[in-house]
Amino acid sequence: MTSGWDTMARSRDASMGENGDLWHRSLIDPTLLRVVGPVAGLRVVEVACGNGYLARRFARSGARSVLALDASAPSIRFARARERAAPTGARFTVGKATRVPSPDGSADLVVANMALMDIGDARGAIREVARLLAPGGRFVFSISHPCFDLDERTIWLLERGYDAHGVYGTTVWRKVRGYRREGRTRIPWPSGQGGTVWTEAFHRTLSTYSRYLRSAGLAIARMEEPEPLPEMLEQSPQGAYIAEIPLHLVVEAVGRGPVTRGSRTLEHNPPGVVRRSGSRGRTRGSGSPRRGSRPGL
């Protein structure tokens, strides 16, 4: 059975290009890249890479090696085509986030851009990340904000009227229900031909993501909520709303040992953390583009 991501591979490659679509280049990616920091000299793995634009950016920025994978074979074909046209040294393969074809401790940095909320076995994917990371390695990922972007359970609510000072204007609210109810849902995407393509998604609470990281021997070191850049404010009607209420979350998790950031080595030993050796735009008015680089299921 062909997945929705396979069906959309061509249109997503066209929209992502080499710099990401509007939501990525003007909202999600600037914060993600700031948290990632310099990658020169690092061994990088990207799971759920989509058309590979981010992996290729890492390679151009001096990463020692870049391995990128995605469960969608058509998406990897587009990534490889871009790599052939303008080689960067990044390698692309078809694969699942729970089974990355790379040895234990072979990565200094693992990145998952707008993917974990689309992976059914997120716990297994995070365990796999922990297996891949060398001592002091980092895992940086972005997701739809679990508190404010819960599929159809969250919508924008706009109220127009006079405020306490007698000024007429618009008040933006984000209505949320069912936050604690985790589970599977389906996300509709326009096919570009008048139809709808559906993909699976999984809502999880912040507590659940935290437990998954801790059980894998990783500790949360940083959390950021991306804010829209001017381009986003100008071109998306949701830009001004997101400036008030975030729809995305970027997390950095680290393992035990000295943390490597580019050419710098920082001492970091999360107390009580034991390393385990181990073995992406949504068009509905209520939400974000939802799915970033692309999930590896």
Secondary structure as GFF3:
##gff-version 3
##sequence-region A 1 297
A	DSSP	alpha_helix	4	7	.	.	.	ID=ss1
A	DSSP	alpha_helix	9	16	.	.	.	ID=ss2
A	DSSP	alpha_helix	22	23	.	.	.	ID=ss3
A	DSSP	pi_helix	24	28	.	.	.	ID=ss4
A	DSSP	alpha_helix	29	36	.	.	.	ID=ss5
A	DSSP	beta_strand	43	47	.	.	.	ID=ss6
A	DSSP	alpha_helix	53	60	.	.	.	ID=ss7
A	DSSP	beta_strand	65	70	.	.	.	ID=ss8
A	DSSP	alpha_helix	73	85	.	.	.	ID=ss9
A	DSSP	beta_strand	91	94	.	.	.	ID=ss10
A	DSSP	beta_strand	107	113	.	.	.	ID=ss11
A	DSSP	three_ten_helix	116	118	.	.	.	ID=ss12
A	DSSP	alpha_helix	122	132	.	.	.	ID=ss13
A	DSSP	beta_strand	133	144	.	.	.	ID=ss14
A	DSSP	three_ten_helix	151	153	.	.	.	ID=ss15
A	DSSP	beta_strand	154	162	.	.	.	ID=ss16
A	DSSP	beta_strand	168	176	.	.	.	ID=ss17
A	DSSP	beta_strand	183	190	.	.	.	ID=ss18
A	DSSP	beta_strand	196	203	.	.	.	ID=ss19
A	DSSP	alpha_helix	206	215	.	.	.	ID=ss20
A	DSSP	beta_strand	219	224	.	.	.	ID=ss21
A	DSSP	alpha_helix	230	235	.	.	.	ID=ss22
A	DSSP	alpha_helix	239	242	.	.	.	ID=ss23
A	DSSP	beta_strand	248	254	.	.	.	ID=ss24
A	DSSP	beta_strand	259	261	.	.	.	ID=ss25
A	DSSP	beta_strand	264	266	.	.	.	ID=ss26
###
